[in-house]
Amino acid sequence: MGVKVREKPKNSGVWWIFIAHNGKRKSKKIGKDKKLALEAAKKIEAKLALGDMGLDEKEEKRIPIFEEYSQTWITVTVPATCKYSTLKDYQTILKNHVLPVFGKTPVTEINRMMVKRFLMDKTNAGFAASTVTHMKNTIGGVLNLAVDDEIIAGNPAHRLGKVIRSKSLRIEIDPLNREELSHFLTTFKDNYPSLYPLALTLARTGMRLGEALALQWGDIDFRGRFINIQRGFSRGRLGTPKNHKSRKVDMSQQLADTLRHLRHERKAEALKKGWGSVPDWVFVSTTGTPLDPSHFRNRVFNRVIEKTGLRKIRVHDLRHSYASLLIQAGESLAYVRDQLGHHSIKVTVDIYGHLAPEGNKAAVDHLDDEITAPTCTLSAPKSKKGVNLVG
């Protein structure tokens, strides 16, 4: 038997009463009046001494299980705050990992040690740190609803300390070199000339495929020679770019000329096919609708790779090729970050930092004064009496 008064969360000024009696547990939020909480605790202790839990069984509030809150979280909270692709990731994590462990557990029985053990088991099973972090966020997001309902005083998935081993994002990349990329583009143009402008766009801007397929003619500034990336397709849905921010990428002269010619051809195509007007999308199917990414990968890109005789690469490797060639040309990692749309320079460094050129002595030589510095001697000068002049 026990009645305790605690401040939850710590230093919040909010006081709770926690009751344990005959194998039952109950918590109740009192508010910011500690004195009132202490008085209420004394009254409950008196009732418990007489064998009264203080609540009739019929009146006792049923504690929801984790699965009940998870349904509200995944159908209401996540769709309102996250992208569709993120929603699908959370749905998979809930179904395959979290619900099998916590689904039938009353939310009041889930504690920090249970969450820690779950996350450490997943880490030891070989899951990536980013995936385990998504699992932690899933548990925390669901339990936030229980906190809002005042069923639990604090979220046991928060403030866990060091649980997930952070690893450097050393992604193994397989970019094409300049000669290989040129061979790829030539082969692409010879076999699929109508889609060559898309291949060149991917190779000369480092765009993700979903971003390129979502390009509209109004995004291209031919005078300033840049493209404004402000949307992207992901899992068949149109949304914002991956980091939720638009960005401008520079166009090479070859790409600008190719897209300008494509726009001219598209006008003639729209007239010939009776579309009425030129589609807003830059890259379209034979019916004027946005291209299907799976069709492009499987029926076009992979076939071109086979024809080139090069090693098998993914469409995304054109993005890596673009970045590596920029760095080899002497461009800074900061410029590469801006072009690729990374949310942090750390991501760029982790992936491409090893490609950056080493420092050279000619660069530090520019720091020297124009007057040659005097050469030091091994021994300090001495006076006539043999006393060292340097103290």
VEXNUMI-622969 format. One line per 8 residues: number of its first residue (from 1); their letters; for each residue x, y, z of C-alpha. Coordinates in steps of 0.5 Angstrom, whole numbers. Example, Ala and Ser with C-alpha at 12.3 -4.5 7.8 and 13.67 -1.06 7.14 Angstrom:
1 = as = 25/-9/16 | 27/-2/14 .
END
This chain:
1 = mgvkvrek = 0/0/0 | 3/7/-2 | 1/14/-4 | 6/18/-6 | 6/26/-9 | 11/27/-14 | 12/33/-19 | 12/31/-26 .
9 = pknsgvww = 15/32/-30 | 21/35/-26 | 21/42/-25 | 15/43/-28 | 11/45/-22 | 5/40/-24 | 4/35/-18 | 1/28/-18 .
17 = ifiahngk = -2/23/-13 | 1/16/-15 | -3/10/-11 | -1/3/-10 | -6/-2/-7 | -7/-9/-7 | -4/-10/-14 | -7/-4/-17 .
25 = rkskkigk = -4/3/-19 | -8/9/-20 | -5/16/-22 | -9/23/-21 | -6/30/-24 | -8/35/-18 | -5/41/-21 | 0/46/-19 .
33 = dkklalea = -2/47/-12 | 3/42/-8 | -1/43/-1 | -7/41/-4 | -4/35/-7 | -1/33/0 | -8/34/3 | -11/30/-2 .
41 = akkieakl = -6/24/-1 | -7/24/7 | -15/23/5 | -13/18/1 | -9/14/6 | -14/15/11 | -19/11/6 | -14/6/4 .
49 = algdmgld = -13/4/12 | -20/3/12 | -20/-2/6 | -23/3/1 | -19/4/-6 | -23/11/-6 | -26/9/-12 | -32/4/-14 .
57 = ekeekrip = -30/-1/-19 | -36/1/-23 | -33/8/-23 | -26/7/-24 | -23/9/-31 | -21/4/-35 | -14/4/-38 | -13/4/-45 .
65 = ifeeysqt = -8/0/-48 | -2/2/-53 | -6/0/-59 | -12/4/-58 | -8/10/-58 | -3/8/-64 | -9/8/-68 | -11/15/-67 .
73 = witvtvpa = -4/17/-67 | -3/14/-74 | -10/16/-77 | -10/23/-74 | -4/26/-72 | 2/23/-77 | -2/25/-83 | -3/32/-80 .
81 = tckystlk = 4/33/-79 | 8/29/-83 | 9/27/-91 | 6/21/-94 | 12/17/-95 | 14/19/-87 | 7/16/-86 | 8/10/-89 .
89 = dyqtilkn = 14/9/-86 | 11/10/-79 | 5/5/-81 | 11/-1/-83 | 14/1/-76 | 8/0/-72 | 6/-6/-75 | 12/-10/-76 .
97 = hvlpvfgk = 16/-8/-69 | 12/-4/-64 | 5/-7/-64 | 8/-14/-63 | 11/-12/-57 | 7/-6/-54 | 0/-7/-57 | -3/-10/-51 .
105 = tpvteinr = 0/-7/-46 | -4/-2/-42 | 0/5/-43 | 1/6/-35 | 5/0/-35 | 10/2/-40 | 16/5/-37 | 23/8/-39 .
113 = mmvkrflm = 27/1/-38 | 22/-3/-42 | 23/2/-48 | 30/2/-47 | 31/-5/-47 | 26/-5/-54 | 31/0/-57 | 37/-4/-55 .
121 = dktnagfa = 35/-10/-58 | 33/-7/-64 | 40/-4/-65 | 44/-11/-63 | 39/-14/-68 | 43/-10/-73 | 38/-4/-75 | 41/2/-77 .
129 = astvthmk = 41/8/-72 | 36/12/-76 | 31/6/-76 | 32/5/-69 | 30/13/-68 | 24/12/-72 | 22/7/-67 | 23/11/-61 .
137 = ntiggvln = 19/17/-64 | 14/12/-66 | 13/10/-59 | 14/17/-56 | 9/20/-61 | 3/15/-59 | 5/16/-51 | 4/23/-52 .
145 = lavddeii = -3/22/-53 | -4/19/-47 | 0/24/-43 | -5/29/-47 | -11/25/-44 | -7/25/-37 | -7/18/-36 | 0/18/-35 .
153 = agnpahrl = 4/24/-32 | 10/23/-37 | 13/20/-43 | 17/14/-42 | 20/15/-49 | 23/21/-47 | 30/23/-44 | 32/16/-45 .
161 = gkvirsks = 39/18/-45 | 45/15/-49 | 41/9/-52 | 42/9/-60 | 49/8/-62 | 50/14/-67 | 54/12/-73 | 57/16/-79 .
169 = lrieidpl = 53/16/-85 | 59/13/-89 | 55/11/-95 | 58/7/-100 | 57/10/-107 | 59/8/-114 | 59/14/-118 | 61/14/-125 .
177 = nreelshf = 67/18/-128 | 67/23/-133 | 68/18/-139 | 63/13/-136 | 58/18/-135 | 59/21/-142 | 58/14/-145 | 52/13/-141 .
185 = lttfkdny = 49/19/-144 | 51/18/-151 | 48/11/-151 | 41/14/-148 | 41/19/-153 | 42/14/-159 | 36/9/-156 | 31/13/-152 .
193 = pslyplal = 32/20/-155 | 25/23/-153 | 27/22/-145 | 35/24/-146 | 33/31/-143 | 31/27/-137 | 37/23/-136 | 41/30/-138 .
201 = tlartgmr = 38/33/-132 | 39/28/-127 | 46/28/-129 | 47/35/-129 | 43/38/-123 | 44/32/-118 | 36/32/-117 | 32/26/-114 .
209 = lgealalq = 28/23/-120 | 22/25/-116 | 24/32/-116 | 26/32/-124 | 19/28/-125 | 15/34/-122 | 19/40/-125 | 14/45/-129 .
217 = wgdidfrg = 16/49/-134 | 15/55/-130 | 21/53/-125 | 26/54/-130 | 29/60/-131 | 33/60/-138 | 36/67/-137 | 39/66/-130 .
225 = rfiniqrg = 40/59/-132 | 37/56/-126 | 32/51/-124 | 27/52/-118 | 26/46/-114 | 20/46/-110 | 16/40/-111 | 17/32/-112 .
233 = fsrgrlgt = 14/26/-113 | 14/21/-107 | 10/14/-107 | 6/17/-113 | 4/23/-109 | 6/30/-110 | 9/34/-104 | 15/38/-102 .
241 = pknhksrk = 22/36/-103 | 25/31/-98 | 27/37/-93 | 21/41/-94 | 25/47/-97 | 25/49/-104 | 32/50/-107 | 35/53/-114 .
249 = vdmsqqla = 40/49/-118 | 45/52/-123 | 44/49/-130 | 50/48/-135 | 49/51/-142 | 48/44/-145 | 43/43/-140 | 39/50/-142 .
257 = dtlrhlrh = 40/49/-149 | 37/42/-149 | 31/44/-145 | 30/50/-149 | 30/45/-155 | 25/40/-151 | 20/46/-150 | 20/48/-157 .
265 = erkaealk = 19/40/-159 | 13/40/-154 | 9/46/-157 | 9/42/-163 | 7/35/-160 | 2/39/-156 | -1/41/-163 | 0/35/-167 .
273 = kgwgsvpd = -4/31/-161 | -9/36/-160 | -7/37/-153 | -10/44/-153 | -4/47/-149 | 3/45/-147 | 3/41/-141 | 6/44/-135 .
281 = wvfvsttg = 10/38/-133 | 17/38/-137 | 18/31/-137 | 11/27/-140 | 9/21/-142 | 6/20/-149 | -1/22/-147 | 2/29/-143 .
289 = tpldpshf = 2/26/-136 | 7/26/-131 | 12/20/-133 | 12/14/-128 | 18/13/-124 | 18/5/-124 | 17/5/-132 | 23/10/-133 .
297 = rnrvfnrv = 27/6/-128 | 26/-1/-130 | 24/0/-138 | 29/5/-140 | 34/7/-135 | 36/-1/-133 | 36/-2/-141 | 41/3/-142 .
305 = iektglrk = 46/1/-137 | 45/-6/-140 | 47/-3/-147 | 53/1/-144 | 56/-5/-142 | 58/-1/-135 | 57/-4/-128 | 50/-4/-126 .
313 = irvhdlrh = 48/2/-122 | 42/6/-120 | 38/12/-122 | 40/15/-115 | 48/14/-117 | 47/19/-122 | 46/24/-116 | 53/21/-113 .
321 = syaslliq = 56/22/-120 | 54/29/-121 | 57/31/-114 | 63/27/-114 | 65/31/-121 | 63/37/-118 | 68/36/-112 | 74/34/-117 .
329 = ageslayv = 73/40/-121 | 74/44/-115 | 68/46/-112 | 67/47/-105 | 63/42/-101 | 58/48/-99 | 56/49/-106 | 55/41/-107 .
337 = rdqlghhs = 50/42/-101 | 46/47/-103 | 46/44/-110 | 43/37/-107 | 39/40/-102 | 42/37/-96 | 39/40/-90 | 46/40/-86 .
345 = ikvtvdiy = 53/40/-89 | 55/34/-84 | 51/30/-89 | 55/32/-95 | 61/31/-91 | 59/24/-89 | 58/22/-96 | 63/26/-100 .
353 = ghlapegn = 68/29/-96 | 73/23/-98 | 73/26/-105 | 75/33/-103 | 82/35/-105 | 87/35/-100 | 90/41/-97 | 97/43/-101 .
361 = kaavdhld = 103/47/-99 | 102/52/-104 | 96/55/-101 | 99/56/-94 | 105/59/-97 | 100/65/-99 | 100/66/-92 | 107/68/-91 .
369 = deitaptc = 110/75/-91 | 113/78/-97 | 120/79/-94 | 123/72/-93 | 123/70/-85 | 130/69/-82 | 133/62/-81 | 134/60/-74 .
377 = tlsapksk = 140/57/-72 | 141/51/-67 | 145/55/-62 | 143/62/-59 | 148/67/-60 | 153/69/-55 | 157/75/-52 | 164/75/-52 .
385 = kgvnlvg = 164/73/-45 | 161/67/-47 | 154/68/-44 | 148/66/-47 | 144/72/-50 | 138/69/-50 | 134/68/-43 .
END
